């Protein structure tokens, strides 16, 4: 009976997405792709295809050595490797020959490289309204159709996802961001496979209030089916020196605090999302019906000093 319960627990946990990025195409000898917790992550994004001046997409792994290695390891570990779209969101060139060529060639490029998904990280903030956090329904619909068109082009076997902001409180979120970046109907109807929230918050007491506010917005304001959403958290820190923003990764910061107490969220006087806090966020995601979590980024986590955060994050799935 105990073995059956353990097996059932493994099956349930394996259905939960743990989505992240491997940032950079330069090999860091201290954090190689082999160092990733391949038994935890389900999807990893790295690199992007080559897109020529006419919009035609091609696979060129020689320009993406890290992605090439991730593809090898992903195949061995049953982890889906995604890449970026290779172009910026074409707000002013939406219906053009360039885009027609792009849509007609993106699927073949993915198949030739062995890519299992495309993740778009377009962050609003170009116009004055957007800088205030206001994404109009027209902007949201146009962006969603862009994502949906990619999905139509690549077919059901290749994923299309997007990293999004969500309504919350300054300074971590835009208080005026009361319209979703991605149209809820299109997301809920599978025109887009899933979205990842860039809900990056920090506090020394381990409070989850800002994530809870984000969840209320995602569920009741945006009306998202939360099984199509991965709840985000940052593996970097929000740190200012003389009003200049620095974002030290946990990978670099954790060296200052080996084997840090699970209840602490401050290392070397810098806030980070601590071990127990990671566990509680994982639990929060499961309790609220999220399809997964989005720790950003995989190679920002610590692989030394008994300080891995993602291992604590998935502990929350088992509660």
N, C-alpha and C positions, 0 to 999 in steps of 0.2 A: 504493500500500500504506500509506504514511504517513497519507494522508488518511482511509483506512478505519479505521486504528487510532485516529486522533483522534476520528472520528465515533463509534466504539464506546465510547470513553472518555466522551464527552459523554452518550451514552445511558445508560451505567451510572450516572454521577453523578446524572443527572436522576431516577433511580429512588429515590435516597436522600432521605428526608424531612429537611428542616431546619425545625423547628417552633419557633415563638416567640410572644411576646405583644407588643403595642404597649400599654404601660401608660399610662393616663390618657385622658380624653376632652377634655382641654384642649389646644389647639394651642400648641406651643412653636415659636416662629418660627425657633429655631436647629436644631430637629430635627422637621421636618414629615414626614408620611407619605411624601412624594416622596423623602425622603432614604434610605429603606430600600433595602437591596441586593436589589431585586426579582428579579434574576437568580439569587439564591442561595436565598432562602426559598421553601418550598413551602406552608406553612400558617402563618397568623397569627391570633391570638385577640385580640378587642377587644370590650368592651361586653357587654351582655346584653339579652334581651327584656324587655318589660313584662309583669308577671304581676299580675293583679288579685286582690282578696281572696278570690275564689272559685276561683282557680287557673287561670283562662283566660289563655293566652299571646297576645300580640299584637306586631306589628312597629311600632316607632315610631322611625324613624331621626332624627327631629328632636331626640331626646334623646341621640343618639350621633353627634355630628358627625365625630369621628375615624373611627368604624366606617364611616360613610357614605362618607368619602373612601377608606378602605382597600378598600371594596367596589368602588369605581370603578377604582382602580389594580389591584386583584387580578384583576378581569375582563380588563383589558388585558394582564396579565402571567401569566395562568394560575396564579394563586396562590389557594388555598382560604382563605377568610376564615371563621373560627369565632367563636362568642361563648360566654359563660358560660351556665349553665342559667337564670339569673334567680331561682333560689331556693336556699336552703341545703339540704344533704342532710337529708331529713326523717326523722331517726332515730326520732322518737316519733309521727310522723303518716304512716307508710308506706302504709297501706291506708285512704285516706280519699276522700271526694268531691272534695276539693281536688286530690289527686293524680290522680284519674281525669280531672278536667277538664284538668289540666296535660298529661297524656299524650295526650289527645284533640285538643289544640289546638297542640302544639309544632311539629308538622311544617308546618302551614299557615303559622305565623308565620315559620319558617325560609324557606319558599319565597317568601313575600311580600317578605322582606327580601333574598333572594338569598344567605342564609347557607348555607355548605357543611358546617358541623360544629358540635358542641357540646363544649366542653372544661370538665370539672369540676375545680375546684381546691379540694377539701375536704381540710383538713389535720387529722389526728387530734391530740388533745391536750386533750380536754374533761374526761374523767374522770381519776382518779388513775392508773389503769393506763395510759391513753393518754399521759399526761404522762411516764410512765416509758418510753414507746416500745412498750408492749404493745398490739397490736391483736388482739383475739381472733378465732378463725375465724368465730364468729357475727357479729361486727362486719363482718369482711371479706366474708362471704357476703351479708349484708344490703345493704351498700354496692354490691357487684357486681351484685346484682339491681336496685338502683336504676338503675345505669348501663345494664344490659341492658334494662330496661323503657323507658328513653329511646330506646335503639337500636331496639327493636321499634316504638316509636311513630313514629320519623322515617323508618325504612326504610333500604334499602341505599345509597341515593345521598347520604345525609347522615351524616357521621362522628360517632362518639361516642368521646371520649378522656378521660383523667384524668391529673392530675399526682400522682405518688406519691413517698413516701419509700422508703428501702431500708436493709437491715441494713448497719451499718458501725461506725465507731469514733467516740466522742465527741471533740471537741465538735461535729463536723459532722453526725454521725449518732447514732441511738439504738442502743446495743449490744444492747438487749433487743428490738429490732424484728425478731424472727425469724419472724413471720408476715406474709404480704404484705397490703398494703392491698386489692389486687384479686385475686379468686380466679383461679388460674392456668388452670383448666379452662375457665372462661368466657372468659377473654382468648384463650387458644389456639384456642378453638372459634369465634371471631369474634362472640361475643355483645357484645364491646366491640372497637373497631377498633384502638386502640393506647394505650399509656401512656407518659408522660414522667417520667423519674426526676429528682428534685430533688437530684441528687448534686453539691452545691456545696462545693467544697474549694479550699484555697489552700495553697501553700508556696513558699518563695523559690527552691528548687532545681529546680522543674519536675517533681517526682516525681509519678507517676500511681498510687502504691500504693493510695490510698483508692478511686480509681475501679475499680481491679482487684479490690479486696475487694468493692465493690458488684456488680461483674460476676459474681463467684463466687456471691454470694447470689442474684442474679437468675436465674442459670442452674441452680444445684444446690440451693439452699434453697427458692426460690420456684417453680422449675421452669417459668419463662417461656420461651416461644418468643421468642428475642431479636429476630426480625424484626418482632415486634409491639411492640418497645420502642425508645424514643428516649433515648439517653444524655445526661444533662443536665450543664451547667456554668454557672457564674454570671458574668454581666457586671456584677457589683457586688462590693464588697469587704466582708470581715468585719473591722471596725475598731472598737476600743474606746478611749474616752477616759474615764478615771476610772470604769471599769467600766460605762460607758454605751455601748450598742451603736449604732454608726453604720454605714450601708451605702452609702458613696459609689458612684455608678455609674461605670463606666469612661468614659462620656461626659463626666462632670464632671472626673474625675481625670486623664484623658489630657492635658488642657490643661497640666498641670504637667510632662509628659514627652513633648514632641513628637518624632516619629520615633524612638520608644524602641527600643533594641536588641532584636531578636527573642528573645534568650536571657534577658532580664531579666523577673522577675516581681514587682518592687517598684518603685513609683512614688511619689515624695514620702514615702518611708518607710511606704507602705501596700501590703500584698500585693494582687495581682490575678492572674488567669490570663493569662499572657503570650502573645505571638504564637506562639512555637515550641511552647509548651505546648498552645495551641489546636490547632495542626497535629497534634501527637502524640495528642491526644484524638480528633480526627477519624479518624486512622489506627487507633487502638485500637478505636473503634466498628466500623469496617469489618472489621478483622481478626477481631472476635468475632461478626460476623453480625448486628449491630444493624440495625434498619430505618431508623434515622436518628439525629439529634442534636437536643438541646433547649437552645440557648443562651438564657438568661433575663436580660434581655429585649432585643428587637430595638432599641428606642429607648434602651437603656442602652449600646449600642456607640458607639464614636467614629466620626464622619464627617469628622474633620479630622486634620491633623498626621501623615498617613500611619500612622494608628493603628487602623484597623478590625481587629477581632479575628475577625469571622465570615469574612472573606476568607482568613485563615490557617486557620481551622477546616476549611474545605472543601478546602484544599490537601492535607490528610491523606487525603482520599478517593482521590487520584490515585496514591498510593504503591503 
